[in-house]
Amino acid sequence: MSSEHTAFSASGEDVITRVIDVQTEEVPFNDELFDEFYEITRTAEEIIKGDYKRIALQFPDELLHDSVPIFRRLKPILGAGRDLYVLADTSYGSCCVDEVAAQHVDADAMVHYGHACLSQTSRLPVIYIFGRQDLDVDLCVERLMEAFDSSNRVEGRQTVLLRYDVSYAHLAGEVQSQLRKALEPRQIPLLHHEIPVKAAPVSGSPAKAVPADVPPEHTTVFYIGKESLALTNLLMTSSLSDVYSYNPTSQTARLESSRTNRLLMRRYAVVQKARDADIFGILVGTLGVASYLPLIKHLRTLLAKHQKKSYTISVGKLNPAKLANFMEIGCFVLVACPENSLVEAKDFLRPIVTPYELEVALQAEQSWTGRYVLDFEKLLADYVQLDGVVSGAEEDESEDPDQPVFSLITGSYRHPKRYGAKPSNFGSASENSAAVILRNQDNSLTKLADSAAGQFLQQRSYQGLEVRLGEDAPSILEQGRSGIARGYQDDHLQPE
């Protein structure tokens, strides 16, 4: 059999029997250590205390192999009358609580395993099981104080804020005690950022929820954890503070100020690209974070006031191929949890900005103080009026709509497109004639109601397959291919 025929006539058995290597975290296999690592006793106590009947257990991919042992340990303790469901393959980031998947099994509580972004939920109570990673507390405090003293940046920094990855939350008290003793001779107080082990759904208006704490300008931040999105977000939101990080794996501590500057410069370049866009796509990157719906409404209102066109798109997990289908969109705005909001769009055709970066891009003056906001509630708190209506900056009525705008990306002036004409202009003779197109073969006309996608379609050389209704006779049905995509079976491809 020739090699060409082999490729097309394969049975596909190798696809089914293929073994995929999965990188998993090392978790102790001793029963006692296993139960301690996953806090089996505390989980059962919280479930019984809350009298939950249907509980969803959410696992990330790297911990999914431990889901069955955890299920078998919890079930006898909980007893009859309580059902457990294992959730995997989350719709968006695994750090977020997948409330939508939990609703499919009608769960009344969730247990979230692994790393979590701790975003406020809106429907279900959550029990967090972060896991318990080992940490040499004495060495950690020693390395942090060495980096702190060697930087000679103590002047004006009268407070130290302790932050850490959620997997080290069980050692927070010990780390806090050791750091307080080390800082006492320097007369520097220590603040501790508490990490909750359980959370209740937000009540009332999500926009009025208490925003997350941001360190003041003259506060030094100590962070304990590996290189992660959590550290990146901390650097962005604490750009006015000195951040010292300790990596438990490499057992090194360093000042992160230079890295913070590079991150801000990259994000500022993305903001400049957003200034040049006229059509925006609002990407729904979460369904489990409270306030995501009010934020989407706010973004639509803000873009409409600046006469920008917006489309709301839900594509699940992002990849360049999905977003490349929306060629008419010049910039995307991602509404996701703080840890999934920053996307390095090197492989994407269009830039992807955060809601706060969109706010900065739409300002009339190009100014940025370095302040950065990723939290939904904090962002909405600046734009919620007394009547509960979210609004952005009012448009300057005296601004000339035909005034060109200088682009820092291209280095030239451009005339921005404006969508959403005011009601007084509707029906005027000055409307673009391209908005009226041929609807069908009967020469009926239809009007595209300010559709940027429709206008983009009219300008394309290829507008899709022709319908040709009534012109072509139907074809005779033929037997198609069978099998799986990796190895279709065709009758005309037989071994020689």
N, C-alpha and C positions, 0 to 999 in steps of 0.2 A: 504494500500500500504506500502510495506516495505521501510525502510530508504534508502537501496541501490538503489532500483528502483526509488525513488524520486530524487536522485541526478542525475541520467542519463536521466530521462524523464521530467525534468523541462522545462517549456515553454520559459524561458529566459526573461520573462516580467520584472522581478525585475532588470535585468541589464539595461534595457532601462529607467525605471522609477526611478532608484537609484539617490539620490541627493549627490553631492560631495561638501564638504565644501572647499572654497578657501579663503586663508588669503589675504585680500586686505588692502591697505593703506587707512587711514582715510583722506578723502578729503572733504572739506566743501560743503554742499549741497545748500547753498545760491547762487542764480544765479550770483550775483556780485562777490562774493568770488570765485566761481567756474571759472568764466571767468578770474579772476586775477591769480588764481593758474595755469591755463593752458595757460595763455597769448594768449587768443583768438584774441585780436586786433592786437598784434604784428605778430602773425602767418599769419593773413589775409593780413597785410600790406607787409610782406616779399614775399608772394605768388604773390600779384598784382605787386609789384615792379619788381620781376623777370620775370613777364609775363609767369608763368608756367601754362600749360593747363591740365596736368595729374599729380596729386599729390598723393603720397602714404603716408598714415598715419601709422606708425609702433608703436605698443603698446607691452609692456611686459605683462606677464600673470596677474600681480597684478593690472594693470591699464586698462585691457581690458573691464571691466564693464563700464568705462566712455567713450568708443569709440563712442557709438551712440550719447550721448549728445554733444560731441565735434563735431561730424559730422554735427549734426543738427544746431549748432551754426555757424559753418564755412560756410556752403552751402549758406545761404541767403546773407552773406556778400560778398562772392566771385562772386555770380551771375551766369548767364548762360555762357556756353562755357568753364567751368572748372570742371573737374571730380575729385572726391575724392575716394580713395580706402583704406580700412582698412586692414592692414597686422597684422597677429598674428602668434604664433607658429613658431618662427624663426628657421632656419636650424641649427644655432650654438648658441652662447650666445646672449641674448637679449640686451646686452650693445652695440653690434656691429650693424652697419647699414646694413640691409639685402638688398643689391643691387640686388642680384639674384632674390629674390621674387618681387622686384619692376620692374624688367625687364619683368616679366611675364605679367604685365599690361601695359607695355610700358610707364612707368612713366618718366617724365623729371625732377622731384624733389621729395624730401622726407622730411617728418616731423617726427623726432624721439622723442618719449615721454619717460620720465622716466630717470633712471640712464644711463649714456653713458660713454664709455671708451675713446671717442674722438679720435679714430684712424682715420688716414687720409684715405679718400675714393678715389676711382679711376675712378668712372663713373658719379655719380650724385651729385648735390649740396644738402646740408642737412641743415635743420632748426632744431635746438635743443630746446626742451621744457623740461627743467629739473624738473619743479615743484618748488614750493616755500615753503620750510619747515621753521617753526618758530625757532628763536634762540634768547636767551637773550644775547645780545652783551656785555653788561657791565659785567655780571657774567662770560662770556666766557673769556674775556680779563683778568679779575681778577684771575681766576683759572690758566690760562696759565702762568701769571707772577709769581704767587706763586710757581708753580712747577719749573719754570725757575730759580728763586732765591734760592729755597731750595736745588737744586742739586749741587750748588757750582762748576759748570762746565763752567764758563764764560771765563776763561783764554783761549786766542787764538781764541775764537769764536766772531768775530767782525761783523758778519752779521746775520740777521734773515730772513728766507724765509717763507712767508705765503702760505700755501696750504690748500685746503678745498674741501669737497665733492661738487659735482656739484649742489646739491639741495640747497646749501647756497650761490650760486653765486650772487643772488640778494642783499645780505647783505655784499658783499665783500668790497664795498667802506666804509661802516660804520665801519666794523671790522678793516680795514686797518687804518682808521683815529684814532680809539681808541688805537690800538697797537702802532702806531707811537708816540702818546703822552706818553704812558707808557714807551717806550724805550728811549725817548729823554733824561731824566736825566742820563741814563747809557751811553749815546753817542754811541748807537748801531743803525746802519741804518736798514731799513726794505725794503725787496724786495717783490714784489707781483707777483704771477704766474697768469697771465690772463687766463680765461677760455672762449673760443669763443662760441657765441650763434648761429653761423652758419658757415658752412665750404663749400669751393668749392673743386671739385675734383682736385687731383694733376696733374700738367701739366709737360710734359717732362719725363725724366727718373725718376722713383720712387726712385731709389737708390741714386739720387743726391738731394733728398728733405732735408730740414733743419731738423736735428734731434731734439728731445725734450730736453729741458734744464734739466741738472742734477746738483744739488747743489754742489758747491766746497767742498773740504775736511773740511775747517774750517767754515762751515756754519751751523747754527742751524735752524731746520725746525719746524714750528708750523703747526699742522694739525687739522682741525675742521671737525669732522664727526664721525659716528658710526663705530663699528667693521665691516670691509668689505674687499673685495679683493683689493680695491683701496688703503687702508691703508697698507695691506700686501705688495703690490708692491712697495709702497713708502719706506717701511722699507728695502726691499731688494735692491732697486736701490740707496738708500741713506745710505748705511751701514757705510760709513765713516763720517757721520754727526750724531749729536744728534737730535732725533725726539721726540717732545712733542705733544701728542694728547689730544684733548678735546672731550669728548663724550657728545653731547647735551642731550641725554636721561638720563644718570646718573648724568650729570652736574659735572663730575670729569675730572681732567687733570693729566697726568702722563708722566714720561720719559720711552720711549719704547726700551731702549738699550738692556736690558736683553732678551726681546722677539726677537729682531733682531738677537742676537747671536744664539738663539735656531733655528730660521728659517734657518740661514746660515749653521748650523751644519747638519740639516736634508737634505738640498740640497747638501751639500758636500758628504754625504753618498750616495745619489742617483748618483752623478757624479762618484764615485768609482764603482758602479754597472755598469755604462755605459762603463767604461774602460774595463770591462771583456766581453763585448758583441762583437760579430763578425758580426751579422746580425741585421740591423736596419730597423724599419718601420717608414717612415715619414708620420705622421698623418696630414691631411689637416683639420685644425680646424677653418678656416675662408675663406670666398670668397668675403668679402667686404673691407678688409684692403689692402691699396696700398702696393706694394712691396712683397706681399706674394709669387707671382710666381718667381721673382728673388731670393728670399730667398730659396725656394725649390730647384731651380737650383743650388744655391751655396752649399746647404747641400749635394746634390747628388755628385757634383764635389769633395767636401771635403772628403766624405766617400770613393769615388773611389780612391782618391790619397793615402788614408791610407789602400787601399785594403780591405775595408769593403763592404759587400753586403747591398743594400738598396732597399726597396720597398715603393712606394708611395701609401697611402691608404686613401680613403675618406669614413668615416663611419658616418658622421653627429655628433650628440651629443654622447659623449663617455660614455660607461658603461663597466664593467668587462666582461660581456658575449660576447660582440662584439669582444673585443681584445683577448679573450681567444681562438678564432678560429685560430689565427696565432701563433701556437705553435713553429714554427721554428725561430721566431723573438725573439732576446734576449733583445732588448731595443727599446722603441718608442721615437721619437722626435716629439713634438707637435708644429705645426706652427699655432699659434692663436694670438689673440689680447693680449696685456699685462695683462689684468685682467683675462683671461682664460688660460694663459700659465702655471701657477703653479698648478699642480695637485698632491694632496696627494694620492699616489698610494698604500695605505694600502690594498685596496680591489682588486687591479689589480694584475694579475699574473706576469707581467713584469714592470720594472721601466719606468717612463715617464719623460723625461728631456726636457728642453727648448733648442733652438738652441745655445744660449750662453753656456749652460752647456755642450753641445756636443763639442763645441770648446775647452773647458777646458779639457774634458775627453780625447780628441785625442792628447793633447800635450805630447811630449816625457817626460818632467819633470813634476812631480806632484807638481804644485805650483798654489796658488790662493791668490791674494792680497785682496780679499773681494769685488772687483769691480764686479758689476752685471748689466747686460744689458738685457732689455726686449723689447726695441723699435726696430722695424724692420730697420728703416733708420739708426739708430745709429750703429746697428750691421753690416749692409752692408757697411757703410761708411768706416769701417776699412779694407775692403777686395776688394774695387773697384779700379782697376787700371785705368791708364789714357785712355786706349782704351775701357773702359767700361766692361771688362771681370772680373767676380768675381772669385777670386782665394783664396785658403787658404795657409797654410804653406807648403813649398816644402818638399817632403819626402827625408830623408837622404839616399843617394845612398849607403853609406858605411854600413848601418845597416844590420845585419845578419838576413835573413828572418826566420831562424830556432831558433833564440834566444828566450828562454823562458821569460815570463813576470810574475812578482810577483803580486799577487792579494791581496789587503788589505781586501777583503770580505771573501775569503776562507782561507787566511793565507798560501797559497802555491803557487808554480809556475805553470803556465799553458802555453801551446803552442797555440797561437792564430791561427785561420784559416785565410787564405789570399785568397781573391777573386779578379778576374780581372787580369789575368796574362798578362804580357806585350806582344806586338805583336811578338817579337822575339821568344817567347816560344810557340806560337800557332803551333799546328801540331806536337809537339815533342812527343817522345815516353814515356815521363814521366807523361803524363796526367793521371788523375785518371780513372781507368777502370769503376768505378761506373757511370761515365757520359754517358756510352753507355747502353741503356736498350732495352728490347723487346717492339716493338711498337704494333704489332697485332698478330693474329693467323697465319699469313703467314710468321712468323719469320723475318719480316722486322725490321731493327734497326733504331733507331733515337738517336740523340745526344742532351743531355741537355746542352745548352750553358751556363755553369757556373751558373746553377740554384741552389741556396741554398735550395729553396722549394722542388725541385725535389730530391736533395740528402737527405733531411730530410724525404721525402716520402718513399724512398727506405729503410730507416732504421726503419721505423715503422712496428710493427707487424700486424697492421690492416691498409690496404691501400684502404678501401672502398669496395663497393659491386662489385662482379664480373659481367662483362658485359654478358658473355655467349651468344654471338651472334650466332644464328642458332642452339643452343643446346636445348632450351626450347620452347615448343609450346605456342602460345599466349593463354591467359586465356579468359574465357567468361566474358563479361561485366556484372556487377552487380550494382544494385541501391545502392548508398552510403548514407551517413548521410546528413541531412538537418538542417537548423537552424543556430543559432549563436554559437560561440565557447563556450560560457558559458553554453549553454543548447542545445546540439545536440538532434535531434529527431531520434530514431531508431525504425523500425517496430517490431523488435523482443523483445523490452522492453515494454511490456504492463502492465498496472496496474493489480494487482492480485484481 
